[in-house]
């Protein structure tokens, strides 16, 4: 089993969006979707077979990235918040034993400094 980062850019965002998601989710054992068109997938397939599976759902002006990743990933902002929220909800789910999760967890090195709060967006004056 390998973990892949899959990302796509659709010229027409509503076209085939659901079919692409279904294709990715059914291509492996576990998946996570930290951003709208970015996925982590754990699968026994290789990059070429994943591209063969997803590619026919894309138009010629769409983009597709499939990259094998190791066990550690650096996530910031949106992705990190998403994983933290999922971790909390999964901990609650584990307490009531709802079964397997579709969340792929990546070990991260311990931070060397305390997390700082995210800065607000700049206000136009």
Backbone atoms as SQL, in Angstrom:
CREATE TABLE atoms (id INTEGER PRIMARY KEY, chain TEXT, resi INTEGER, resn TEXT, atom TEXT, x REAL, y REAL, z REAL);
INSERT INTO atoms VALUES
  (1, 'A', 1, 'UNK', 'N', 0.832, -1.187, 0.000),
  (2, 'A', 1, 'UNK', 'CA', 0.000, 0.000, 0.000),
  (3, 'A', 1, 'UNK', 'C', 0.873, 1.246, 0.000),
  (4, 'A', 2, 'UNK', 'N', 0.501, 2.188, -0.840),
  (5, 'A', 2, 'UNK', 'CA', 1.200, 3.471, -0.900),
  (6, 'A', 2, 'UNK', 'C', 0.183, 4.587, -0.740),
  (7, 'A', 3, 'UNK', 'N', 0.669, 5.732, -0.309),
  (8, 'A', 3, 'UNK', 'CA', -0.191, 6.902, -0.178),
  (9, 'A', 3, 'UNK', 'C', 0.131, 7.872, -1.298),
  (10, 'A', 4, 'UNK', 'N', -0.913, 8.402, -1.914),
  (11, 'A', 4, 'UNK', 'CA', -0.769, 9.321, -3.034),
  (12, 'A', 4, 'UNK', 'C', -1.442, 10.647, -2.713),
  (13, 'A', 5, 'UNK', 'N', -0.840, 11.701, -3.223),
  (14, 'A', 5, 'UNK', 'CA', -1.469, 13.009, -3.254),
  (15, 'A', 5, 'UNK', 'C', -2.063, 13.145, -4.648),
  (16, 'A', 6, 'UNK', 'N', -3.363, 13.383, -4.718),
  (17, 'A', 6, 'UNK', 'CA', -4.046, 13.554, -6.000),
  (18, 'A', 6, 'UNK', 'C', -4.685, 14.932, -5.995),
  (19, 'A', 7, 'UNK', 'N', -4.381, 15.710, -7.010),
  (20, 'A', 7, 'UNK', 'CA', -4.962, 17.043, -7.128),
  (21, 'A', 7, 'UNK', 'C', -5.345, 17.270, -8.582),
  (22, 'A', 8, 'UNK', 'N', -6.435, 17.971, -8.775),
  (23, 'A', 8, 'UNK', 'CA', -6.873, 18.246, -10.138),
  (24, 'A', 8, 'UNK', 'C', -7.374, 19.678, -10.240),
  (25, 'A', 9, 'UNK', 'N', -7.320, 20.206, -11.452),
  (26, 'A', 9, 'UNK', 'CA', -7.795, 21.553, -11.753),
  (27, 'A', 9, 'UNK', 'C', -8.754, 21.432, -12.927),
  (28, 'A', 10, 'UNK', 'N', -10.017, 21.701, -12.671),
  (29, 'A', 10, 'UNK', 'CA', -11.032, 21.572, -13.708),
  (30, 'A', 10, 'UNK', 'C', -11.318, 22.926, -14.337),
  (31, 'A', 11, 'UNK', 'N', -11.271, 22.993, -15.657),
  (32, 'A', 11, 'UNK', 'CA', -11.597, 24.234, -16.363),
  (33, 'A', 11, 'UNK', 'C', -13.067, 24.590, -16.147),
  (34, 'A', 12, 'UNK', 'N', -13.920, 23.582, -16.105),
  (35, 'A', 12, 'UNK', 'CA', -15.339, 23.758, -15.802),
  (36, 'A', 12, 'UNK', 'C', -15.594, 23.025, -14.482),
  (37, 'A', 13, 'UNK', 'N', -15.541, 23.735, -13.345),
  (38, 'A', 13, 'UNK', 'CA', -15.545, 23.092, -12.028),
  (39, 'A', 13, 'UNK', 'C', -16.723, 22.178, -11.722),
  (40, 'A', 14, 'UNK', 'N', -17.862, 22.379, -12.344),
  (41, 'A', 14, 'UNK', 'CA', -19.004, 21.524, -12.022),
  (42, 'A', 14, 'UNK', 'C', -19.055, 20.254, -12.866),
  (43, 'A', 15, 'UNK', 'N', -18.330, 20.236, -13.957),
  (44, 'A', 15, 'UNK', 'CA', -18.366, 19.084, -14.856),
  (45, 'A', 15, 'UNK', 'C', -17.598, 17.909, -14.258),
  (46, 'A', 16, 'UNK', 'N', -18.256, 16.765, -14.143),
  (47, 'A', 16, 'UNK', 'CA', -17.653, 15.507, -13.688),
  (48, 'A', 16, 'UNK', 'C', -17.084, 15.547, -12.275),
  (49, 'A', 17, 'UNK', 'N', -17.358, 16.581, -11.509),
  (50, 'A', 17, 'UNK', 'CA', -16.794, 16.693, -10.160),
  (51, 'A', 17, 'UNK', 'C', -17.170, 15.485, -9.290),
  (52, 'A', 18, 'UNK', 'N', -18.434, 15.114, -9.319),
  (53, 'A', 18, 'UNK', 'CA', -18.898, 13.984, -8.514),
  (54, 'A', 18, 'UNK', 'C', -18.302, 12.666, -9.012),
  (55, 'A', 19, 'UNK', 'N', -18.241, 12.484, -10.310),
  (56, 'A', 19, 'UNK', 'CA', -17.683, 11.250, -10.879),
  (57, 'A', 19, 'UNK', 'C', -16.200, 11.110, -10.539),
  (58, 'A', 20, 'UNK', 'N', -15.466, 12.221, -10.559),
  (59, 'A', 20, 'UNK', 'CA', -14.041, 12.183, -10.202),
  (60, 'A', 20, 'UNK', 'C', -13.889, 11.799, -8.739),
  (61, 'A', 21, 'UNK', 'N', -14.697, 12.402, -7.870),
  (62, 'A', 21, 'UNK', 'CA', -14.635, 12.079, -6.440),
  (63, 'A', 21, 'UNK', 'C', -14.938, 10.601, -6.210),
  (64, 'A', 22, 'UNK', 'N', -15.964, 10.081, -6.856),
  (65, 'A', 22, 'UNK', 'CA', -16.313, 8.666, -6.710),
  (66, 'A', 22, 'UNK', 'C', -15.188, 7.766, -7.203),
  (67, 'A', 23, 'UNK', 'N', -14.559, 8.147, -8.299),
  (68, 'A', 23, 'UNK', 'CA', -13.463, 7.362, -8.855),
  (69, 'A', 23, 'UNK', 'C', -12.281, 7.312, -7.890),
  (70, 'A', 24, 'UNK', 'N', -11.953, 8.446, -7.290),
  (71, 'A', 24, 'UNK', 'CA', -10.838, 8.495, -6.337),
  (72, 'A', 24, 'UNK', 'C', -11.172, 7.692, -5.088),
  (73, 'A', 25, 'UNK', 'N', -12.363, 7.901, -4.523),
  (74, 'A', 25, 'UNK', 'CA', -12.730, 7.214, -3.282),
  (75, 'A', 25, 'UNK', 'C', -12.770, 5.699, -3.447),
  (76, 'A', 26, 'UNK', 'N', -13.137, 5.224, -4.620),
  (77, 'A', 26, 'UNK', 'CA', -13.241, 3.780, -4.827),
  (78, 'A', 26, 'UNK', 'C', -11.928, 3.148, -5.298),
  (79, 'A', 27, 'UNK', 'N', -10.879, 3.952, -5.469),
  (80, 'A', 27, 'UNK', 'CA', -9.611, 3.433, -5.989),
  (81, 'A', 27, 'UNK', 'C', -8.686, 2.893, -4.908),
  (82, 'A', 28, 'UNK', 'N', -9.039, 3.067, -3.649),
  (83, 'A', 28, 'UNK', 'CA', -8.152, 2.615, -2.583),
  (84, 'A', 28, 'UNK', 'C', -8.914, 2.247, -1.333),
  (85, 'A', 29, 'UNK', 'N', -8.148, 1.976, -0.279),
  (86, 'A', 29, 'UNK', 'CA', -8.764, 1.564, 0.975),
  (87, 'A', 29, 'UNK', 'C', -9.153, 2.735, 1.856),
  (88, 'A', 30, 'UNK', 'N', -8.317, 3.787, 1.863),
  (89, 'A', 30, 'UNK', 'CA', -8.584, 4.954, 2.705),
  (90, 'A', 30, 'UNK', 'C', -8.348, 6.215, 1.898),
  (91, 'A', 31, 'UNK', 'N', -9.089, 7.264, 2.216),
  (92, 'A', 31, 'UNK', 'CA', -8.916, 8.526, 1.524),
  (93, 'A', 31, 'UNK', 'C', -9.222, 9.674, 2.470),
  (94, 'A', 32, 'UNK', 'N', -8.706, 10.826, 2.128),
  (95, 'A', 32, 'UNK', 'CA', -9.014, 12.072, 2.834),
  (96, 'A', 32, 'UNK', 'C', -9.044, 13.177, 1.794),
  (97, 'A', 33, 'UNK', 'N', -9.892, 14.162, 2.044),
  (98, 'A', 33, 'UNK', 'CA', -10.035, 15.280, 1.106),
  (99, 'A', 33, 'UNK', 'C', -9.852, 16.592, 1.881),
  (100, 'A', 34, 'UNK', 'N', -8.596, 17.016, 2.097),
  (101, 'A', 34, 'UNK', 'CA', -8.358, 18.215, 2.900),
  (102, 'A', 34, 'UNK', 'C', -8.725, 19.513, 2.197),
  (103, 'A', 35, 'UNK', 'N', -8.735, 19.519, 0.882),
  (104, 'A', 35, 'UNK', 'CA', -9.125, 20.694, 0.100),
  (105, 'A', 35, 'UNK', 'C', -10.074, 20.243, -1.003),
  (106, 'A', 36, 'UNK', 'N', -10.760, 21.176, -1.613),
  (107, 'A', 36, 'UNK', 'CA', -11.824, 20.834, -2.558),
  (108, 'A', 36, 'UNK', 'C', -11.383, 19.899, -3.681),
  (109, 'A', 37, 'UNK', 'N', -10.220, 20.114, -4.250),
  (110, 'A', 37, 'UNK', 'CA', -9.772, 19.256, -5.354),
  (111, 'A', 37, 'UNK', 'C', -8.429, 18.594, -5.045),
  (112, 'A', 38, 'UNK', 'N', -8.172, 18.366, -3.763),
  (113, 'A', 38, 'UNK', 'CA', -6.939, 17.714, -3.323),
  (114, 'A', 38, 'UNK', 'C', -7.305, 16.533, -2.432),
  (115, 'A', 39, 'UNK', 'N', -6.704, 15.406, -2.710),
  (116, 'A', 39, 'UNK', 'CA', -7.019, 14.169, -2.001),
  (117, 'A', 39, 'UNK', 'C', -5.741, 13.473, -1.555),
  (118, 'A', 40, 'UNK', 'N', -5.828, 12.732, -0.467),
  (119, 'A', 40, 'UNK', 'CA', -4.846, 11.719, -0.099),
  (120, 'A', 40, 'UNK', 'C', -5.550, 10.387, -0.270),
  (121, 'A', 41, 'UNK', 'N', -4.862, 9.438, -0.879),
  (122, 'A', 41, 'UNK', 'CA', -5.447, 8.130, -1.138),
  (123, 'A', 41, 'UNK', 'C', -4.428, 7.056, -0.802),
  (124, 'A', 42, 'UNK', 'N', -4.835, 6.060, -0.024),
  (125, 'A', 42, 'UNK', 'CA', -4.001, 4.892, 0.232),
  (126, 'A', 42, 'UNK', 'C', -4.513, 3.772, -0.661),
  (127, 'A', 43, 'UNK', 'N', -3.626, 3.268, -1.531),
  (128, 'A', 43, 'UNK', 'CA', -4.049, 2.295, -2.537),
  (129, 'A', 43, 'UNK', 'C', -2.898, 1.360, -2.889),
  (130, 'A', 44, 'UNK', 'N', -3.241, 0.188, -3.408),
  (131, 'A', 44, 'UNK', 'CA', -2.211, -0.728, -3.902),
  (132, 'A', 44, 'UNK', 'C', -1.928, -0.493, -5.390),
  (133, 'A', 45, 'UNK', 'N', -2.619, 0.462, -5.988),
  (134, 'A', 45, 'UNK', 'CA', -2.394, 0.798, -7.399),
  (135, 'A', 45, 'UNK', 'C', -1.161, 1.688, -7.543),
  (136, 'A', 46, 'UNK', 'N', -0.679, 1.856, -8.766),
  (137, 'A', 46, 'UNK', 'CA', 0.437, 2.774, -9.010),
  (138, 'A', 46, 'UNK', 'C', -0.096, 4.047, -9.673),
  (139, 'A', 47, 'UNK', 'N', 0.807, 5.014, -9.869),
  (140, 'A', 47, 'UNK', 'CA', 0.411, 6.306, -10.429),
  (141, 'A', 47, 'UNK', 'C', -0.252, 6.160, -11.801),
  (142, 'A', 48, 'UNK', 'N', 0.318, 5.312, -12.649),
  (143, 'A', 48, 'UNK', 'CA', -0.206, 5.143, -14.008),
  (144, 'A', 48, 'UNK', 'C', -1.627, 4.581, -13.997),
  (145, 'A', 49, 'UNK', 'N', -1.886, 3.587, -13.155),
  (146, 'A', 49, 'UNK', 'CA', -3.236, 3.015, -13.136),
  (147, 'A', 49, 'UNK', 'C', -4.244, 3.987, -12.535),
  (148, 'A', 50, 'UNK', 'N', -3.807, 4.812, -11.576),
  (149, 'A', 50, 'UNK', 'CA', -4.704, 5.846, -11.046),
  (150, 'A', 50, 'UNK', 'C', -5.011, 6.888, -12.123),
  (151, 'A', 51, 'UNK', 'N', -3.987, 7.274, -12.886),
  (152, 'A', 51, 'UNK', 'CA', -4.192, 8.235, -13.977),
  (153, 'A', 51, 'UNK', 'C', -5.114, 7.639, -15.045),
  (154, 'A', 52, 'UNK', 'N', -4.955, 6.344, -15.339),
  (155, 'A', 52, 'UNK', 'CA', -5.832, 5.682, -16.309),
  (156, 'A', 52, 'UNK', 'C', -7.280, 5.656, -15.829),
  (157, 'A', 53, 'UNK', 'N', -7.459, 5.591, -14.527),
  (158, 'A', 53, 'UNK', 'CA', -8.796, 5.541, -13.934),
  (159, 'A', 53, 'UNK', 'C', -9.469, 6.917, -13.931),
  (160, 'A', 54, 'UNK', 'N', -8.701, 7.969, -13.578),
  (161, 'A', 54, 'UNK', 'CA', -9.257, 9.319, -13.427),
  (162, 'A', 54, 'UNK', 'C', -9.218, 10.095, -14.746),
  (163, 'A', 55, 'UNK', 'N', -8.182, 9.880, -15.534),
  (164, 'A', 55, 'UNK', 'CA', -7.966, 10.636, -16.765),
  (165, 'A', 55, 'UNK', 'C', -9.150, 10.727, -17.709),
  (166, 'A', 56, 'UNK', 'N', -9.860, 9.632, -17.980),
  (167, 'A', 56, 'UNK', 'CA', -10.995, 9.709, -18.910),
  (168, 'A', 56, 'UNK', 'C', -12.123, 10.632, -18.437),
  (169, 'A', 57, 'UNK', 'N', -12.142, 10.980, -17.161),
  (170, 'A', 57, 'UNK', 'CA', -13.174, 11.872, -16.633),
  (171, 'A', 57, 'UNK', 'C', -12.819, 13.345, -16.812),
  (172, 'A', 58, 'UNK', 'N', -11.597, 13.615, -17.289),
  (173, 'A', 58, 'UNK', 'CA', -11.115, 14.985, -17.440),
  (174, 'A', 58, 'UNK', 'C', -11.174, 15.426, -18.893),
  (175, 'A', 59, 'UNK', 'N', -11.323, 16.723, -19.097),
  (176, 'A', 59, 'UNK', 'CA', -11.250, 17.308, -20.435),
  (177, 'A', 59, 'UNK', 'C', -9.795, 17.611, -20.769),
  (178, 'A', 60, 'UNK', 'N', -9.533, 17.939, -22.019),
  (179, 'A', 60, 'UNK', 'CA', -8.155, 18.219, -22.444),
  (180, 'A', 60, 'UNK', 'C', -7.581, 19.472, -21.795),
  (181, 'A', 61, 'UNK', 'N', -8.429, 20.395, -21.345),
  (182, 'A', 61, 'UNK', 'CA', -7.921, 21.605, -20.702),
  (183, 'A', 61, 'UNK', 'C', -7.925, 21.521, -19.176),
  (184, 'A', 62, 'UNK', 'N', -8.170, 20.338, -18.602),
  (185, 'A', 62, 'UNK', 'CA', -8.085, 20.114, -17.159),
  (186, 'A', 62, 'UNK', 'C', -6.678, 19.660, -16.796),
  (187, 'A', 63, 'UNK', 'N', -6.331, 19.750, -15.525),
  (188, 'A', 63, 'UNK', 'CA', -5.022, 19.304, -15.057),
  (189, 'A', 63, 'UNK', 'C', -5.161, 18.229, -13.995),
  (190, 'A', 64, 'UNK', 'N', -4.183, 17.325, -13.923),
  (191, 'A', 64, 'UNK', 'CA', -4.191, 16.236, -12.954),
  (192, 'A', 64, 'UNK', 'C', -2.783, 16.023, -12.427),
  (193, 'A', 65, 'UNK', 'N', -2.654, 15.922, -11.103),
  (194, 'A', 65, 'UNK', 'CA', -1.385, 15.620, -10.444),
  (195, 'A', 65, 'UNK', 'C', -1.598, 14.403, -9.564),
  (196, 'A', 66, 'UNK', 'N', -0.771, 13.380, -9.753),
  (197, 'A', 66, 'UNK', 'CA', -0.784, 12.200, -8.898),
  (198, 'A', 66, 'UNK', 'C', 0.651, 11.975, -8.466),
  (199, 'A', 67, 'UNK', 'N', 0.889, 12.032, -7.161),
  (200, 'A', 67, 'UNK', 'CA', 2.251, 11.921, -6.648),
  (201, 'A', 67, 'UNK', 'C', 2.264, 11.029, -5.417),
  (202, 'A', 68, 'UNK', 'N', 3.178, 10.092, -5.394),
  (203, 'A', 68, 'UNK', 'CA', 3.365, 9.252, -4.223),
  (204, 'A', 68, 'UNK', 'C', 4.008, 10.093, -3.119),
  (205, 'A', 69, 'UNK', 'N', 3.515, 9.946, -1.892),
  (206, 'A', 69, 'UNK', 'CA', 4.068, 10.693, -0.761),
  (207, 'A', 69, 'UNK', 'C', 4.517, 9.714, 0.313),
  (208, 'A', 70, 'UNK', 'N', 5.444, 10.179, 1.156),
  (209, 'A', 70, 'UNK', 'CA', 5.884, 9.311, 2.244),
  (210, 'A', 70, 'UNK', 'C', 4.952, 9.488, 3.438),
  (211, 'A', 71, 'UNK', 'N', 5.333, 8.936, 4.581),
  (212, 'A', 71, 'UNK', 'CA', 4.452, 8.931, 5.744),
  (213, 'A', 71, 'UNK', 'C', 4.324, 10.269, 6.447),
  (214, 'A', 72, 'UNK', 'N', 5.108, 11.247, 6.062),
  (215, 'A', 72, 'UNK', 'CA', 5.005, 12.544, 6.715),
  (216, 'A', 72, 'UNK', 'C', 4.627, 13.597, 5.696),
  (217, 'A', 73, 'UNK', 'N', 3.779, 14.491, 6.103),
  (218, 'A', 73, 'UNK', 'CA', 3.369, 15.591, 5.234),
  (219, 'A', 73, 'UNK', 'C', 3.272, 16.850, 6.074),
  (220, 'A', 74, 'UNK', 'N', 3.608, 17.958, 5.498),
  (221, 'A', 74, 'UNK', 'CA', 3.487, 19.238, 6.183),
  (222, 'A', 74, 'UNK', 'C', 2.211, 19.899, 5.694),
  (223, 'A', 75, 'UNK', 'N', 1.326, 20.185, 6.623),
  (224, 'A', 75, 'UNK', 'CA', 0.054, 20.790, 6.275),
  (225, 'A', 75, 'UNK', 'C', -0.084, 22.114, 7.007),
  (226, 'A', 76, 'UNK', 'N', -0.615, 23.108, 6.348),
  (227, 'A', 76, 'UNK', 'CA', -0.816, 24.398, 6.998),
  (228, 'A', 76, 'UNK', 'C', -2.227, 24.901, 6.745),
  (229, 'A', 77, 'UNK', 'N', -2.631, 25.822, 7.576),
  (230, 'A', 77, 'UNK', 'CA', -3.898, 26.534, 7.447),
  (231, 'A', 77, 'UNK', 'C', -5.091, 25.612, 7.232),
  (232, 'A', 78, 'UNK', 'N', -5.703, 25.648, 6.077),
  (233, 'A', 78, 'UNK', 'CA', -6.951, 24.930, 5.834),
  (234, 'A', 78, 'UNK', 'C', -6.795, 23.433, 6.056),
  (235, 'A', 79, 'UNK', 'N', -5.762, 22.845, 5.510),
  (236, 'A', 79, 'UNK', 'CA', -5.572, 21.399, 5.649),
  (237, 'A', 79, 'UNK', 'C', -5.379, 21.010, 7.099),
  (238, 'A', 80, 'UNK', 'N', -4.567, 21.765, 7.807),
  (239, 'A', 80, 'UNK', 'CA', -4.291, 21.447, 9.200),
  (240, 'A', 80, 'UNK', 'C', -5.557, 21.569, 10.039),
  (241, 'A', 81, 'UNK', 'N', -6.333, 22.613, 9.822),
  (242, 'A', 81, 'UNK', 'CA', -7.590, 22.767, 10.562),
  (243, 'A', 81, 'UNK', 'C', -8.531, 21.612, 10.242),
  (244, 'A', 82, 'UNK', 'N', -8.572, 21.202, 8.975),
  (245, 'A', 82, 'UNK', 'CA', -9.454, 20.114, 8.582),
  (246, 'A', 82, 'UNK', 'C', -9.071, 18.826, 9.304),
  (247, 'A', 83, 'UNK', 'N', -7.770, 18.493, 9.312),
  (248, 'A', 83, 'UNK', 'CA', -7.331, 17.277, 9.978),
  (249, 'A', 83, 'UNK', 'C', -7.585, 17.344, 11.478),
  (250, 'A', 84, 'UNK', 'N', -7.354, 18.511, 12.097),
  (251, 'A', 84, 'UNK', 'CA', -7.614, 18.643, 13.535),
  (252, 'A', 84, 'UNK', 'C', -9.092, 18.430, 13.832),
  (253, 'A', 85, 'UNK', 'N', -9.964, 19.018, 13.037),
  (254, 'A', 85, 'UNK', 'CA', -11.399, 18.842, 13.249),
  (255, 'A', 85, 'UNK', 'C', -11.791, 17.383, 13.060),
  (256, 'A', 86, 'UNK', 'N', -11.250, 16.742, 12.043),
  (257, 'A', 86, 'UNK', 'CA', -11.560, 15.330, 11.808),
  (258, 'A', 86, 'UNK', 'C', -11.042, 14.464, 12.942),
  (259, 'A', 87, 'UNK', 'N', -9.850, 14.805, 13.482),
  (260, 'A', 87, 'UNK', 'CA', -9.285, 14.021, 14.576),
  (261, 'A', 87, 'UNK', 'C', -10.205, 14.080, 15.792),
  (262, 'A', 88, 'UNK', 'N', -10.719, 15.272, 16.107),
  (263, 'A', 88, 'UNK', 'CA', -11.629, 15.426, 17.243),
  (264, 'A', 88, 'UNK', 'C', -12.904, 14.639, 17.000),
  (265, 'A', 89, 'UNK', 'N', -13.480, 14.770, 15.818),
  (266, 'A', 89, 'UNK', 'CA', -14.721, 14.050, 15.540),
  (267, 'A', 89, 'UNK', 'C', -14.487, 12.540, 15.508),
  (268, 'A', 90, 'UNK', 'N', -13.320, 12.103, 15.033),
  (269, 'A', 90, 'UNK', 'CA', -13.033, 10.668, 15.006),
  (270, 'A', 90, 'UNK', 'C', -12.808, 10.134, 16.413),
  (271, 'A', 91, 'UNK', 'N', -12.213, 10.947, 17.295),
  (272, 'A', 91, 'UNK', 'CA', -12.034, 10.519, 18.686),
  (273, 'A', 91, 'UNK', 'C', -13.397, 10.299, 19.331),
  (274, 'A', 92, 'UNK', 'N', -14.338, 11.177, 19.044),
  (275, 'A', 92, 'UNK', 'CA', -15.699, 11.001, 19.556),
  (276, 'A', 92, 'UNK', 'C', -16.329, 9.759, 18.942),
  (277, 'A', 93, 'UNK', 'N', -16.105, 9.571, 17.655),
  (278, 'A', 93, 'UNK', 'CA', -16.670, 8.405, 16.976),
  (279, 'A', 93, 'UNK', 'C', -16.080, 7.113, 17.537),
  (280, 'A', 94, 'UNK', 'N', -14.779, 7.120, 17.839),
  (281, 'A', 94, 'UNK', 'CA', -14.140, 5.929, 18.405),
  (282, 'A', 94, 'UNK', 'C', -14.759, 5.561, 19.742),
  (283, 'A', 95, 'UNK', 'N', -15.191, 6.571, 20.504),
  (284, 'A', 95, 'UNK', 'CA', -15.793, 6.310, 21.803),
  (285, 'A', 95, 'UNK', 'C', -17.107, 5.547, 21.655),
  (286, 'A', 96, 'UNK', 'N', -17.782, 5.736, 20.523),
  (287, 'A', 96, 'UNK', 'CA', -19.036, 5.013, 20.312),
  (288, 'A', 96, 'UNK', 'C', -18.869, 3.890, 19.283),
  (289, 'A', 97, 'UNK', 'N', -17.628, 3.674, 18.840),
  (290, 'A', 97, 'UNK', 'CA', -17.291, 2.567, 17.950),
  (291, 'A', 97, 'UNK', 'C', -18.174, 2.510, 16.701),
  (292, 'A', 98, 'UNK', 'N', -17.977, 3.491, 15.801),
  (293, 'A', 98, 'UNK', 'CA', -18.748, 3.510, 14.557),
  (294, 'A', 98, 'UNK', 'C', -18.022, 2.822, 13.411),
  (295, 'A', 99, 'UNK', 'N', -16.852, 2.282, 13.659),
  (296, 'A', 99, 'UNK', 'CA', -16.166, 1.540, 12.614),
  (297, 'A', 99, 'UNK', 'C', -14.987, 2.278, 12.017),
  (298, 'A', 100, 'UNK', 'N', -14.536, 1.786, 10.864),
  (299, 'A', 100, 'UNK', 'CA', -13.352, 2.326, 10.188),
  (300, 'A', 100, 'UNK', 'C', -13.542, 3.770, 9.754),
  (301, 'A', 101, 'UNK', 'N', -12.436, 4.493, 9.723),
  (302, 'A', 101, 'UNK', 'CA', -12.448, 5.885, 9.283),
  (303, 'A', 101, 'UNK', 'C', -11.877, 5.971, 7.878),
  (304, 'A', 102, 'UNK', 'N', -12.292, 6.985, 7.129),
  (305, 'A', 102, 'UNK', 'CA', -11.713, 7.217, 5.815),
  (306, 'A', 102, 'UNK', 'C', -10.584, 8.229, 5.885),
  (307, 'A', 103, 'UNK', 'N', -10.192, 8.639, 7.093),
  (308, 'A', 103, 'UNK', 'CA', -9.164, 9.654, 7.266),
  (309, 'A', 103, 'UNK', 'C', -7.794, 9.002, 7.283),
  (310, 'A', 104, 'UNK', 'N', -6.896, 9.501, 6.460),
  (311, 'A', 104, 'UNK', 'CA', -5.519, 9.041, 6.438),
  (312, 'A', 104, 'UNK', 'C', -4.735, 9.958, 7.356),
  (313, 'A', 105, 'UNK', 'N', -4.163, 9.432, 8.420),
  (314, 'A', 105, 'UNK', 'CA', -3.405, 10.254, 9.362),
  (315, 'A', 105, 'UNK', 'C', -1.927, 10.172, 9.024),
  (316, 'A', 106, 'UNK', 'N', -1.270, 11.296, 9.045),
  (317, 'A', 106, 'UNK', 'CA', 0.147, 11.368, 8.745),
  (318, 'A', 106, 'UNK', 'C', 0.895, 11.770, 10.002),
  (319, 'A', 107, 'UNK', 'N', 1.889, 11.011, 10.444),
  (320, 'A', 107, 'UNK', 'CA', 2.640, 11.443, 11.623),
  (321, 'A', 107, 'UNK', 'C', 3.411, 12.714, 11.311),
  (322, 'A', 108, 'UNK', 'N', 3.439, 13.598, 12.263),
  (323, 'A', 108, 'UNK', 'CA', 4.157, 14.858, 12.091),
  (324, 'A', 108, 'UNK', 'C', 5.148, 15.016, 13.230),
  (325, 'A', 109, 'UNK', 'N', 6.326, 15.575, 12.963),
  (326, 'A', 109, 'UNK', 'CA', 7.279, 15.792, 14.039),
  (327, 'A', 109, 'UNK', 'C', 6.718, 16.776, 15.053),
  (328, 'A', 110, 'UNK', 'N', 7.130, 16.605, 16.299),
  (329, 'A', 110, 'UNK', 'CA', 6.677, 17.507, 17.354),
  (330, 'A', 110, 'UNK', 'C', 7.147, 18.926, 17.058),
  (331, 'A', 111, 'UNK', 'N', 6.282, 19.924, 17.271),
  (332, 'A', 111, 'UNK', 'CA', 6.693, 21.303, 17.007),
  (333, 'A', 111, 'UNK', 'C', 7.779, 21.737, 17.981),
  (334, 'A', 112, 'UNK', 'N', 8.698, 22.546, 17.471),
  (335, 'A', 112, 'UNK', 'CA', 9.775, 23.035, 18.335),
  (336, 'A', 112, 'UNK', 'C', 9.385, 24.318, 19.043),
  (337, 'A', 113, 'UNK', 'N', 8.375, 24.998, 18.553),
  (338, 'A', 113, 'UNK', 'CA', 7.849, 26.197, 19.207),
  (339, 'A', 113, 'UNK', 'C', 6.345, 26.037, 19.326),
  (340, 'A', 114, 'UNK', 'N', 5.762, 26.788, 20.233),
  (341, 'A', 114, 'UNK', 'CA', 4.318, 26.705, 20.404),
  (342, 'A', 114, 'UNK', 'C', 3.609, 27.250, 19.170),
  (343, 'A', 115, 'UNK', 'N', 2.472, 26.648, 18.868),
  (344, 'A', 115, 'UNK', 'CA', 1.673, 27.155, 17.755),
  (345, 'A', 115, 'UNK', 'C', 1.224, 28.571, 18.051),
  (346, 'A', 116, 'UNK', 'N', 1.334, 29.414, 17.055),
  (347, 'A', 116, 'UNK', 'CA', 0.866, 30.784, 17.197),
  (348, 'A', 116, 'UNK', 'C', -0.481, 30.908, 16.508),
  (349, 'A', 117, 'UNK', 'N', -1.350, 31.781, 17.023),
  (350, 'A', 117, 'UNK', 'CA', -2.644, 31.950, 16.357),
  (351, 'A', 117, 'UNK', 'C', -2.459, 32.508, 14.953),
  (352, 'A', 118, 'UNK', 'N', -3.357, 32.123, 14.087),
  (353, 'A', 118, 'UNK', 'CA', -3.298, 32.595, 12.711),
  (354, 'A', 118, 'UNK', 'C', -3.609, 34.089, 12.671),
  (355, 'A', 119, 'UNK', 'N', -2.868, 34.830, 11.867),
  (356, 'A', 119, 'UNK', 'CA', -3.073, 36.269, 11.756),
  (357, 'A', 119, 'UNK', 'C', -4.329, 36.565, 10.945),
  (358, 'A', 120, 'UNK', 'N', -5.063, 37.619, 11.303),
  (359, 'A', 120, 'UNK', 'CA', -6.260, 37.960, 10.532),
  (360, 'A', 120, 'UNK', 'C', -5.875, 38.540, 9.180),
  (361, 'A', 121, 'UNK', 'N', -6.819, 38.508, 8.251),
  (362, 'A', 121, 'UNK', 'CA', -6.591, 39.122, 6.951),
  (363, 'A', 121, 'UNK', 'C', -6.436, 40.626, 7.122),
  (364, 'A', 122, 'UNK', 'N', -5.625, 41.229, 6.268),
  (365, 'A', 122, 'UNK', 'CA', -5.425, 42.679, 6.328),
  (366, 'A', 122, 'UNK', 'C', -6.711, 43.388, 5.921),
  (367, 'A', 123, 'UNK', 'N', -7.002, 44.458, 6.603),
  (368, 'A', 123, 'UNK', 'CA', -8.184, 45.256, 6.296),
  (369, 'A', 123, 'UNK', 'C', -7.810, 46.363, 5.325),
  (370, 'A', 124, 'UNK', 'N', -8.596, 46.544, 4.298),
  (371, 'A', 124, 'UNK', 'CA', -8.351, 47.636, 3.349),
  (372, 'A', 124, 'UNK', 'C', -8.741, 48.952, 4.005),
  (373, 'A', 125, 'UNK', 'N', -7.931, 49.971, 3.793),
  (374, 'A', 125, 'UNK', 'CA', -8.261, 51.258, 4.412),
  (375, 'A', 125, 'UNK', 'C', -8.755, 52.262, 3.403);
